[in-house]
Amino acid sequence: MKPLFLVLTALLTYSASAQALDVVTSIKPLQLLTQDLIAADDRVTLLLPTTASPHDYQMRPSDMRKLQQADLFLWIGPQMERFLTRPLASAVAPHKRLALLDTPELSLRYGGHQHDDHEAQGHEAQGHEVQDPDEQGHHEPHHHEKSHSEQAVENAATQDPASLDPHIWLSPSNAAKMARHISAALQRLNPSQTEHYQQNLARFLVRLQQADAAIQANIEPLRGQGYVVFHDAFGYFEQHVGLAHLAAFTPSPERRPGAQQIDRIRQVLQSHRATCLFTEPQFKSPLIRTVTQDLTVTQVELDPMAGGIAVVDGYTALLADLGQRFGQCLQPPGH
């Protein structure tokens, strides 16, 4: 009987240590990033529908159950998903939740993206990126030197927490750091799968570097082309590839643009300084139709929430999709 008892004990111990993790992410870009890092038996599910905006989402009872059952919950942080602050405090233990804005050594933008409950100065600024001091020490995507306009914005912007841009997943450099942070959490929660987590992280970083190199090559001839965005959501990606929009309808979806800003955008389009306008599927604003009336303007939809991207190898597919859409919109006439 004793050998049988030892065998059963060993099996139960192995089963407990090798238990698959149930990971829940607030938004789809985090699901795409995490899917590439998990072990084979782990599962990643999504909290918000891809058509919803994390700026104004309303929790449902089924969402609360997902939080309560999660082994690990990943979100950007209260600067992005404010609606989650109270539910997380009661539904998810601190060691089971990870705010990705707490990732060490992230490069952050300030000055461009605000919410209604924070009034900040210079709300039309694009913000700036704080350079990562260890950037050169990793095999991660690189940054370009700042243009004169970017440098001017950097000098003018303040690192006011109220104006932090939370769209950190749109920076490939940040994504590499976030992937390391997520992988460390997976290894802590399920140490029996450490080797698999480490192997998946290494493969992801290689694919990320390859995708970044391809995007940089495609975007390079298009730098200097003028364009307008609906809201200031793409600054991390723009700065990484050396682009800069001329104007945004609004710094944040909760803030309706004023008449002066609308007039400014129409003037930019009329003068052909910008011939391209990026819209977003989460925000169907009649202002876009009003501003572009009687004007020849290329319109291309950008989705920072990755609604149409398949989950497998999804994060690098999201980057490639953004690069392709920027290229489509910014291609000079006649090309």
N, C-alpha and C positions, 0 to 999 in steps of 0.2 A: 504493500500500500504506500510505503514512503516514497519510492521512486515516482509512482503515479502522482502523488501529492506535489512533489517537486516539479514535475512536468507541467501540471495544471497551474501551479503558482507562476512558473516561468512564462507560460502562455498568457496568463492574465496580465502579468507585468509588461510583457511586450505589447499586448493589445492596448494597454493604457498609454504607454509611451509613444506608440505609433498612431495614435488617434488622429484622424483627419481633422483639419481645422475648417471651421465655417467662418469665412471672412466676409464682412459686409462693407461696402464703400458707399459714401454719400452720393458721388457723382460718377458718371461713366468714365471720364478720363482716368480716374483712380482705379476703376475696375480694369481698364486696359493695361495699365501699368502693373498692377498686382498679379494679373492672370499670367504674365510671363515669368513670375518669380515663385509661384507656389509649387508644392509637390503634387504628384499625380493624383492623390486622393483628396486633396484639399478642394474647397469650393469657394468661389467668389460670387456673391450676389450683389445686386444694385438696389439702393434705397430709392432714389429719385427716378421717375420716368425720364427718358432722354428728351422729351418735349417740354419738361418743366424747367423753370429757372430757379436756381438755388437762392436767388435774391428774395423771393416771395413765396416759397413753397409752404403748403399747409399740411401738417402731419396727419396721417390716418391711423386707425387702430392697428392695421396690419403692419404699418411701418414700425410702430412701437414694439410689436412682437419680434420683428427682425432684429431690432436693437438688443432686446433682452436675450435672444438666442445666440448672438454673435460671440465667437471666441476672440475675434479681433474686429474692431470697427475703425475704419480709416476715413478721415474727413480733412478738409483744408484747414478749417478753424473758424472761430466765431466771426472773423472778418469777412468770410464768404457765406457760410451757412448759419446765419444768426438764429434761425428757427430751431436749431438743434441744441442750443446751449442748455436749456432746461431739461429736455427729454434725456440727454446724455447723462446729466448729473444723477438722475434717478434710475436709469435703465442699464447703464454700462459701467462696470467697475473701472477705476482709473488705469489699472494695468492692462485692461482689454481695449483701450481706445488710444488712437494715435492721431494727433493733429499735425498734418504735414508741414504747416507753417513753422513748427518747432524743429524741423530738420536742421541739423547743424550746418552752418556756413552756406545757407542759401543766399543767392543773389536776389535782392529785392528792389522793387520799383516803388517810388513815392511820388505823389503830386498829381497823379492823373485820374485815379479812381476813388470816388467817394460815395458814401451812402447818404440817404436823406437825413439820418440822425446825426450827421457830422458835417458842419459847415467848414470848408477849408478855403484858403486863399489860392489864387492861381489855378482855378479848376479846369482851365483849358490846356494846362501843361501836360506833356506826355509822360513826365516822370523821368527818373533815371535809375540806372542799375548800379548797385554797390558791387564792385568787383571782388571776386573770390580770391583771397590771397594764396590759396593752394591750387588754383586752377591749373597752373603750369605743371603741377606735380602729378596730375592724373591724366589718363588717356581718355579725356572727355572732350565734347565739342568745345570749340574755341569761340572767343568773342572778337569782333572787329573793333578797331579803334573808333572812337566816337567822332561823328561829324561835328562841324561847328555848331549846327543847330542843336544837336544832342548835348554838346558841352554847355551851351547857353542855358538849356533847360536844367541841366545838372546843377549849375551854379545858382539858379533861381529857386529850385524846388527845395522844400524842407522835408526832413524825415519825420513828418507828423504821422503817428500811428493811424490817425483818422483818414489819411489819404493813401494808405498802403494799397497797392494793387494785389489782390489775392489770386490772380490767374497764374500761379507759379508753375503749373504743369505745362505751360506753353513754352517754357525755356528748356531746351534739351540738356543744358548744363544742370539746371535744377533737377530735372528728371533723373539724372544719374545719381545725384545725391539722395533724392527721395527713394530711389530704388534700393540703395544701400541701407537706408533707414528702415524701410519696410522689411527687407530681408533679415535684418538684425532682429526685428520684432518677431518674425516667423520662427527664426531659430530659437529665440528665447521661449516661445510658447510650445514649440514642438522640436526639442533638441534631437530626437531620433532621426529627423530628416535634414539635419544640418548640411550634410554633404550635397544633397539634392538642391537645397536652397542656394548654396554657394555656387554650384555649377550653373543653375538657371540665371543667377545674377551675372555671372561672367559672360554667359551667352548673350544676355540682354544688352550688356554694355558694349559688346562688339557690334551687335546689330544697330544700336543707337549711333555709334560712331560712323558706321557705314551710311546710314540714312542721312545723317547730318551732312556728311561730305557731298552726297548727291544733291541735297537741297541747296547747299551753298553754291555749287557749280551752276545750278539752274537759275538761281536768283541773281547771281553776280552781274549779268548784262542788263538787268532791269533796275538796278539801283539808280535813284534819281527820278524815277517816274512818279508822278503825283497821283494821289488817291485819297478817298474819304472813307471813314468807317462809321458804322452806326453808333457803337459805343466803344469806349477805350478799353477793349478787352484783350488786344493782341500785342501789347507793348513788349512783353517778354520775347515773343517770337520775332517781332520786328527788329528789336535791338540786336538779337542774336544773329540775324541774317543781314543786318545793315540797311534796313528800310525804316521809313518814318512817314506816317500819314500826315496830310496837310491839315485835316480837320476831323472832328468827330461830332455827331449830332449831340451826344451827351456823354459826360464822363462816367455815368452810371445809369442803368435802366430806370431807376426810381425817379430820376430827375428829368423832367420834361424840358427840352431846350427852349430858350427864349427866342423872341422874334429877331433879336440882333444876331444870335448864333445862326439861325436859319438863313437870314439874309447873307451872312458871311459865307456860308457853305454854297449858296446859289451863286454868289459872285466867283468863288473859286472854280465852280464847274463851268460857268459861262465863259470865264477867261481861258479855259482849257489848261489851266495849271494842273487840274486834276481831271482825268477822263475816265476814271474808274471809281465805282462806289461799291463797298462791301456791305451786304445786309446779313442778318442773322435769323435763323428759323424760329428762335424763341420769341422774337419781337417783331410783330407785323405792324409797323407804324405807317399811318396814312401820310405822315410828313414826308416820307421818302418820295411818294408819288407827287406830292405838291412841289417839292424842291426840284425834281428832275423833269417837270412838265416842260415840253417843247425843247428839251436839251438832248443832245446825243451823248449818252453816258452809258458805258458798259457796266452792268450790274452782275456781280457774282456773289453767291451766298457762302459765307464762312460760318462754320459751326464750332465754336470753342468747346462744346459739350460732346462732340464726337458721335452724334446721333446715328449716323449711317455707317459707322465703322464696325467691322466684325471684331469679335473679342480676341481671337487667336492672333498673336503678333500685332495686336491692335494699336499699341502706343506708337510704334514706328510707322504704322499705316496712317495714323492721325497726322503725324508730322509730314509724311509724304503727301497727304491730301491737302494740307495747308500750303505746302510749297507749290503743288500743282495749281491750286486755285489762285494763289498770288500771281503765278506766272501767266495764267490764262487772262486775268484781269489787267495786268500791267503790260502785256505785250503791245508794243507800239503799233499804230495803224499801218496796215500794209504788210505785216509780217505773218 
